Amino acid sequence: MGLARIVEIELIIFDCDGVLADSELMAFQAQAEIISEAGIPLTPKDIEPYMGVVGTEMYKDIAEKHHHPLPHDMSERFVERILQLAKSAPVDMPSIKDVLGNLEQKYCVASNGEFARLQGTLQAAELTEFFNGNIFNAEMVERGKPAPDLFLYAARHMDVAPEKSLVVEDSIHGVNAGVAAGMKVFGFTGGCHCPPDHGQRLLDTGAELVFDDLCRLPVLIADL
């Protein structure tokens, strides 16, 4: 009788907004505000379908759908606005510092968000020191999520093979990217933006499992 193949995870790649920081609703609000100010009235609910999409692609799609051009500095406006909002509202994801501080594996963050926003979110959540510069975003690759480029780039820089890497994601685009990269993918539903059916959507997209408490991560990895 052959033994089951055990996959040893050596690298954990975290998404940022909605995983490391409970900041997705804040991001929806910031995007809706700046786009409305630019002449296209939108609500945070209108932004939700774009969760995980690169900002420049979202602005292009919204401008085309509404037949109204948007300024070229929308990304800069967004970063400025969300950093303002983060100063007055907590974005900490419960237990994340304890989890990061006790992980045995290498870990990094890989996000479609603008680099300045990514750094700002990590700073607001007091997580910058945990990553030692291992911070990657879509501006570093040709294609962001749902393409696998960003996760493959992060794994290469962390010197770990894709098949020994685990992605923790809250978005459909992120799960698609992790699966396309040949990595294990856990869907995370602990953010306040996740509706009741979100976990099933992540599973249907290809996540191996879903969970809503980061404290369970080490046990879930051990059970692989």
Secondary structure as GFF3:
##gff-version 3
##sequence-region A 1 224
A	DSSP	beta_strand	11	14	.	.	.	ID=ss1
A	DSSP	alpha_helix	24	37	.	.	.	ID=ss2
A	DSSP	alpha_helix	44	47	.	.	.	ID=ss3
A	DSSP	three_ten_helix	48	50	.	.	.	ID=ss4
A	DSSP	alpha_helix	55	66	.	.	.	ID=ss5
A	DSSP	alpha_helix	74	86	.	.	.	ID=ss6
A	DSSP	alpha_helix	96	102	.	.	.	ID=ss7
A	DSSP	beta_strand	106	111	.	.	.	ID=ss8
A	DSSP	alpha_helix	115	124	.	.	.	ID=ss9
A	DSSP	alpha_helix	128	131	.	.	.	ID=ss10
A	DSSP	beta_strand	135	137	.	.	.	ID=ss11
A	DSSP	three_ten_helix	138	140	.	.	.	ID=ss12
A	DSSP	alpha_helix	149	157	.	.	.	ID=ss13
A	DSSP	three_ten_helix	162	164	.	.	.	ID=ss14
A	DSSP	beta_strand	165	169	.	.	.	ID=ss15
A	DSSP	alpha_helix	172	180	.	.	.	ID=ss16
A	DSSP	beta_strand	184	188	.	.	.	ID=ss17
A	DSSP	alpha_helix	198	205	.	.	.	ID=ss18
A	DSSP	beta_strand	209	211	.	.	.	ID=ss19
A	DSSP	three_ten_helix	214	216	.	.	.	ID=ss20
A	DSSP	alpha_helix	217	222	.	.	.	ID=ss21
###
